[in-house]
Amino acid sequence: WQVRLEEALQLRAEAEARMRLHLYVNKQPDEWVTPVDEDQVDRILSLVAAEFPLTHLHVIENAIKEMRGRYMYGIKKSIFEYKFSDPEEQERLQGMNLPQVEPQPRPPIKGTIDIPEHDFWQVRKYISDNLFFTHHLLYGTIFAIVGRWEAFDGDVLVDTELADIELPCELHVFKEHQEDIIFKTTEKLKQDWSVNITTTIQNDLDEHFNFYEDDIDRYKSSRMARFFRTINLIMSHQMRALMATSIDNYTKFIKRFEVDSENEVNLVQA
């Protein structure tokens, strides 16, 4: 009887500790947790079924409500476990008799590589200075440049639909039509893309960079040069995507007229 009583007391103490932990985690500010992505919730529902009967709507609503609660609690508990790993935090909460956080198993060492010796803080500072996507003064300009390409995302350097010319057509008509498409796309890029990006950079960053630097060595070692290299890489990637799409479309267009080797036509005899 004494053993059973001690086991019951121990189980009760553990249950109370888990309840205190649950209450303490739930009391953490909701502002610490990033809200659930509503688009992701819609995608999950679309994978479950295209539509739901009205009689089952309450089931879906309850399931979503439970999912939100579990998500909120899970993130808060992860934050708690991270903070609770600090000995000072454990000492601060010692009076609450919370259960100890079970140590996470170490990840397998398979596939890992040795990291060379390096100055972590120096590397971190270099990345902080040159990762322009995170700079408050620069990321707006960079995202504007990236978003500007959406206006040209559908443009190509070759027309494979041929909706604007009468078919069948002679070869010179086809050639002139494709040259006209290339000219229009190129002019659009020159006048609306590169000029717009130049203007955006000048207007947004004129007070941040010295665009009139006349010392080439000083310019090459400056953050401005590294920033322009970043912009150049972004624009080069966008242009390569345009070229790759055009080449892929033209290749598919040519393959549409591929002749089966078994049904070749002798043009001389024909």
C-alpha positions in Angstrom: 0.0 0.0 0.0 2.8 2.4 0.9 4.5 1.8 -2.5 1.2 2.4 -4.4 0.7 5.6 -2.4 4.2 6.9 -3.2 3.7 6.0 -6.9 0.3 7.9 -6.9 1.9 10.9 -5.3 4.7 10.9 -7.8 2.3 10.6 -10.7 0.1 13.4 -9.3 3.2 15.6 -8.9 4.2 15.0 -12.5 0.7 15.7 -13.8 0.5 18.9 -11.9 3.9 19.9 -13.3 2.7 19.3 -16.8 -0.5 21.3 -16.1 1.6 24.2 -14.8 3.8 24.0 -17.9 0.7 24.0 -20.2 -0.7 27.0 -18.4 2.6 28.8 -18.4 3.2 28.2 -22.1 -0.4 29.4 -23.0 0.2 32.6 -21.0 3.0 33.6 -23.3 2.1 36.6 -25.5 0.5 35.8 -28.8 2.6 38.6 -30.4 5.6 36.2 -30.2 4.0 33.9 -32.7 3.7 34.5 -36.4 0.0 34.2 -37.5 -1.0 31.1 -39.5 -0.7 31.7 -43.2 -4.3 31.8 -44.4 -3.3 30.9 -48.0 -1.6 27.8 -46.6 -4.8 26.8 -44.7 -6.8 27.2 -48.0 -4.3 25.0 -49.8 -4.6 22.3 -47.2 -8.4 22.4 -47.5 -8.2 22.2 -51.3 -6.1 19.1 -51.0 -8.7 17.5 -48.7 -11.7 18.1 -51.0 -12.7 20.5 -53.7 -15.9 21.4 -51.7 -17.6 20.4 -48.5 -21.3 19.8 -47.8 -22.9 22.3 -45.6 -23.8 19.6 -43.1 -20.0 18.9 -42.6 -19.0 22.6 -42.4 -19.0 22.6 -38.6 -16.5 19.7 -38.6 -14.1 21.6 -40.9 -14.5 24.8 -38.7 -13.7 22.8 -35.5 -10.7 21.1 -37.2 -9.3 24.4 -38.3 -9.9 25.9 -34.8 -8.0 22.9 -33.3 -5.2 23.3 -35.8 -4.8 27.0 -35.0 -4.7 26.2 -31.3 -2.1 23.4 -31.7 0.0 25.6 -33.9 -0.1 28.5 -31.4 0.8 26.2 -28.5 3.5 24.4 -30.5 5.3 27.6 -31.4 5.0 29.0 -27.8 6.4 25.7 -26.4 9.3 25.8 -28.8 10.1 29.4 -27.7 9.8 28.3 -24.0 12.1 25.3 -24.5 14.7 27.5 -26.2 14.6 30.1 -23.4 14.3 27.4 -20.6 17.6 25.9 -21.8 19.3 28.9 -20.3 20.4 28.2 -16.7 19.4 31.7 -15.6 15.9 31.1 -16.9 15.7 27.7 -15.1 16.7 29.4 -11.9 14.1 32.1 -12.3 11.3 29.6 -12.8 12.6 27.1 -10.2 9.7 27.9 -7.8 7.1 26.8 -10.4 8.4 23.2 -10.3 8.1 22.8 -14.1 9.0 19.5 -15.7 12.5 19.4 -17.1 12.8 19.8 -20.9 13.9 16.5 -22.4 17.1 17.0 -24.3 16.8 16.7 -28.0 18.7 13.9 -29.6 21.8 15.0 -31.4 21.5 14.9 -35.2 23.4 12.2 -37.0 26.9 13.1 -38.1 26.5 11.5 -41.5 27.0 13.9 -44.3 28.5 16.6 -42.2 31.8 18.4 -43.1 34.4 20.0 -41.0 34.2 23.8 -41.0 37.5 25.6 -41.3 38.7 27.8 -38.6 37.2 31.3 -39.0 36.4 34.5 -37.1 32.7 34.1 -36.6 32.0 37.7 -35.7 34.0 39.1 -38.5 32.2 36.9 -41.0 28.9 37.8 -39.5 29.7 41.5 -39.8 30.7 41.1 -43.4 27.5 39.3 -44.2 25.5 41.9 -42.3 27.2 44.7 -44.4 26.8 43.0 -47.7 23.5 41.1 -47.5 21.6 44.0 -49.1 18.2 42.2 -49.0 18.1 42.8 -45.2 19.2 46.4 -45.2 16.4 48.7 -44.2 17.5 51.4 -46.7 18.1 49.0 -49.6 15.7 46.1 -49.5 12.8 48.3 -50.7 14.8 49.3 -53.8 15.9 45.7 -54.4 12.4 44.3 -54.1 11.1 47.1 -56.4 13.6 46.0 -59.0 12.7 42.4 -58.6 9.0 43.1 -58.8 9.5 45.4 -61.8 10.3 42.3 -63.9 6.7 41.0 -63.5 5.7 43.5 -66.2 8.1 41.7 -68.7 7.7 38.2 -67.4 5.5 37.2 -70.3 7.6 38.8 -73.0 9.6 36.5 -75.3 12.0 37.0 -78.2 10.2 34.6 -80.5 6.5 34.3 -81.5 5.5 30.6 -81.7 1.7 31.2 -81.9 1.8 33.3 -85.2 -1.6 34.7 -84.5 -0.8 38.0 -86.3 0.2 36.6 -89.6 -1.7 34.6 -92.2 -0.7 31.0 -92.5 0.8 29.4 -94.5 3.3 32.1 -95.1 6.6 32.5 -97.0 9.9 32.3 -95.2 10.7 36.0 -95.5 7.3 36.9 -93.9 8.1 34.6 -91.0 11.6 36.1 -90.7 10.3 39.7 -90.7 7.7 38.9 -88.2 10.2 37.3 -85.7 12.6 40.3 -86.2 9.7 42.6 -85.4 9.0 40.7 -82.2 12.7 40.9 -81.2 12.8 44.6 -81.9 9.7 45.4 -79.9 10.8 43.3 -76.9 14.3 44.8 -77.0 13.0 48.4 -77.2 10.6 47.7 -74.4 13.4 46.4 -72.2 15.6 49.4 -73.1 13.0 52.1 -72.5 10.9 50.6 -69.7 13.1 48.2 -67.8 16.7 49.3 -67.6 15.9 53.0 -67.6 13.2 52.5 -64.9 15.7 50.6 -62.7 18.3 53.3 -63.1 15.8 56.0 -62.2 14.6 54.0 -59.2 18.2 53.6 -57.9 18.9 57.3 -58.3 15.7 58.4 -56.7 15.9 56.0 -53.7 19.6 55.9 -52.9 21.0 59.3 -54.0 21.5 60.2 -50.3 22.9 56.8 -49.4 25.5 56.4 -52.2 27.9 58.8 -53.8 27.0 58.2 -57.5 29.6 60.8 -58.5 32.6 59.0 -57.1 35.6 59.8 -59.4 38.2 57.5 -57.7 37.9 54.1 -59.5 39.9 52.3 -56.8 37.8 53.7 -54.0 34.7 52.8 -56.0 35.8 49.2 -56.5 36.3 48.7 -52.8 33.1 50.4 -51.7 29.7 49.0 -50.7 28.2 50.8 -53.6 30.2 48.7 -56.1 29.0 45.5 -54.3 25.5 46.7 -54.3 25.6 47.4 -58.1 27.1 43.9 -58.6 24.0 42.5 -56.7 21.7 44.5 -59.0 23.7 43.3 -62.0 23.3 39.7 -61.0 19.6 40.1 -60.5 19.1 41.7 -63.9 21.4 39.1 -65.6 19.3 36.3 -64.0 16.1 37.9 -65.3 17.5 38.2 -68.8 18.8 34.6 -68.8 15.3 33.5 -67.8 13.9 35.4 -70.8 16.4 33.9 -73.1 15.9 30.4 -71.8 12.1 30.7 -72.1 12.4 32.0 -75.7 14.8 29.2 -76.7 12.6 26.6 -75.1 9.5 27.9 -76.9 11.3 28.0 -80.2 12.6 24.5 -79.8 9.1 23.2 -79.1 7.8 25.1 -82.1 10.4 23.5 -84.4 9.7 20.0 -83.0 6.0 20.4 -83.9 7.0 20.0 -87.6 9.4 17.1 -87.1 8.9 14.5 -89.7 8.8 10.8 -88.8 11.9 9.1 -90.3 9.7 6.2 -91.6 7.5 8.6 -93.5 10.1 10.8 -95.1 9.1 12.4 -98.4 11.6 12.5 -101.3 11.3 16.2 -102.3 13.1 15.5 -105.6 10.7 12.8 -106.7 7.8 14.9 -105.4 
